[in-house]
Amino acid sequence: MVKVREIAPDDAPDRWVAALTAHMPAADGALVGRAEAWARDHYGNSANPQGAGWMEHVRGVAGILGSLRVDGEALAASLLLG
């Protein structure tokens, strides 16, 4: 059986990144943290064409990929590209 810990998309940034990258080497966690900070600064409160917030979208994508245990580079890319 696999235990899945849900990572709430509205968690504080540091807590969210820590939960998402808990199984990764520290360097990967740092990379994801930098990508999340960039996304927050870049996207802010803007909405995508469907009307959802960009940060909500990129965190959702990263959360799905994190549950698949992809590496830090893939998580960082999902935060940067949405």
C-alpha positions as CSV (number, residue, x, y, z in Angstrom):
1,M,0.0,0.0,0.0
2,V,1.2,3.5,-0.8
3,K,0.6,6.4,1.6
4,V,-0.1,9.7,-0.1
5,R,0.2,12.9,1.7
6,E,-1.9,15.6,0.1
7,I,-0.1,18.9,-0.5
8,A,-2.5,21.7,-0.3
9,P,-2.0,24.2,-3.1
10,D,-2.6,27.1,-0.7
11,D,0.1,26.1,1.8
12,A,2.7,28.7,2.5
13,P,5.5,28.6,-0.2
14,D,8.2,27.1,2.0
15,R,5.9,24.5,3.5
16,W,4.5,23.6,0.1
17,V,8.0,23.2,-1.5
18,A,9.2,21.2,1.5
19,A,6.3,18.8,1.3
20,L,6.6,18.4,-2.4
21,T,10.3,17.7,-2.4
22,A,10.7,15.8,0.9
23,H,11.9,12.6,-0.9
24,M,14.5,14.5,-3.0
25,P,18.1,15.5,-2.5
26,A,18.5,18.9,-1.0
27,A,19.8,20.4,-4.3
28,D,16.6,19.4,-6.1
29,G,14.5,20.9,-3.3
30,A,16.4,24.1,-3.6
31,L,15.9,24.2,-7.3
32,V,12.2,23.7,-6.9
33,G,12.1,26.4,-4.2
34,R,13.8,28.9,-6.6
35,A,11.4,28.0,-9.4
36,E,8.4,28.5,-7.0
37,A,9.7,31.9,-5.9
38,W,10.2,32.9,-9.6
39,A,6.7,31.8,-10.5
40,R,5.2,33.7,-7.5
41,D,7.1,36.9,-8.6
42,H,6.3,36.4,-12.3
43,Y,2.7,35.2,-12.1
44,G,1.5,37.0,-9.0
45,N,-2.3,37.1,-9.0
46,S,-2.7,36.9,-12.8
47,A,-5.2,34.6,-14.3
48,N,-4.7,32.1,-17.2
49,P,-7.1,32.3,-20.3
50,Q,-9.5,30.0,-18.5
51,G,-9.8,32.4,-15.6
52,A,-7.9,30.3,-13.0
53,G,-5.0,31.8,-11.2
54,W,-1.6,31.0,-12.7
55,M,-0.1,30.1,-9.4
56,E,-3.0,27.8,-8.6
57,H,-2.5,26.2,-12.0
58,V,1.3,25.7,-11.8
59,R,1.1,24.4,-8.3
60,G,-1.5,21.9,-9.3
61,V,0.6,20.7,-12.2
62,A,3.7,20.4,-9.9
63,G,1.6,18.6,-7.3
64,I,0.5,16.0,-9.9
65,L,4.0,15.5,-11.1
66,G,5.3,15.3,-7.5
67,S,2.9,12.5,-6.9
68,L,4.5,10.7,-9.8
69,R,7.9,11.2,-8.2
70,V,9.5,13.0,-11.1
71,D,12.8,14.7,-10.4
72,G,13.4,18.3,-9.3
73,E,14.2,19.6,-12.8
74,A,10.8,18.4,-14.0
75,L,9.0,20.0,-11.1
76,A,10.9,23.2,-11.6
77,A,10.0,23.2,-15.3
78,S,6.3,22.8,-14.5
79,L,6.5,25.8,-12.2
80,L,8.2,27.9,-14.8
81,L,6.2,26.9,-17.8
82,G,2.8,26.1,-16.3
